[in-house]
């Protein structure tokens, strides 16, 4: 594991790594802001790093309905093949986990259906 870390530091330098981490955290915060504006979407964590934890379903829906809605969204995103998201259990809830980690990640202001 030390070799990839060394390669990243060698390629980007300390400031480059700092800039990339800050950029990823900023993109995650912008994604969370946009998701919070959508009906039936709940961002469950304080987005302070590059991770976003999201649940889907109508307001007041039970856990089974939220789980089904969340898994449906995960499946649709996976079928598109444009980004990777994963399902996870978080505080006894099935959620979608988004990690912003790719240097090529861009936010263009659009959220697709």
N, C-alpha and C positions, 0 to 999 in steps of 0.2 A: 504493500500500500504506500510505502514511502516514495517509491519511484514516480507514480502518477502525481503525487503532491508536489514533489520537487519539480517535475516537468511543468506543472501549472505555474508555480512560482517563478520558474526560469523564464517561461514564455510571457507571463503577464506582469511579473514584478509584484511587490507588495501592494503598491498603490493600485495596480490593475486589478488585483484580487479584491481589494477593498471596494473599488468602484463597481466591480461586477456584483458583489454581494449587495451593495447598496441599491444597485439597479434592480436586482431580482426582488428585493424587499419592497421597493417602490412599486414595481409592477404588480406584485401580490396585493398590495394595499389598494391599488386602482381596480384590480379585478374584484376584490371583496366589496368595494364601494358600489360598483356596477351591479354585482349580484344582489346586494342588499336592496337595491331599487326595484328588483323584479318581484312580482307577486308570486307567492308560493315558494320562495327561496329564503332560507335562513342560513346566514354565516354564523357558525357556532363558536368560533374562537376569536380571541383578540389577535388580529393579524399584525404581529410585530416582527416576524421574520418572513420567510418565503413560503409558508404553509397556510393553506386555506382549508377549513373544514366546513362542509356544506351539507345541508339536508333539504329535501324537496317535499312538497305536499301542501295541500290547502291549510290555511290557518285553522288550528284546532283539531287537525287530523290525528288519529291514533297512531301508535308506533308502527303497526302493520301497514297502514296506508302510506306513511312516510317512507318506510323501508322499500315498498314496491315502487313508489314514485322516484326515490333516489336511485334504485337499481336500474330503472328504466332510463333515466338520464345518463347514467354511467354507460349503459349498453349503446345508447344512441351516439354518444361521443366516441366510444371505441369503434363503432361502425364507420364513422366519418374518417377516422385515421389521421386526424390533423394534430391532435394532442393526446397525451396519455394522462388519464386520471385513474384512480383506483378506489375501490370500496374498502372500507375499514370499519371496525367497531370502535366507537369513541363514546365514553360515558354511557354505555349500554344502548347506544343508538347506532344504526347503520348509516354511514355517511359517505360522501364522496370527498376524497382527499386530493387536493391540487398542490403540487410542488412546482414552484418556478425555479428551474435550475439550468436551463439551457441558455447559452450565450446568444443564440439566435432568436430568443423569444422577443416578440414585439407586441405592443398593444396598439391596435389601430382604431379603437373607439367603437367597434361593432361587436355586438353579441348576437350570434346566430340562433335561430330556432332549432 
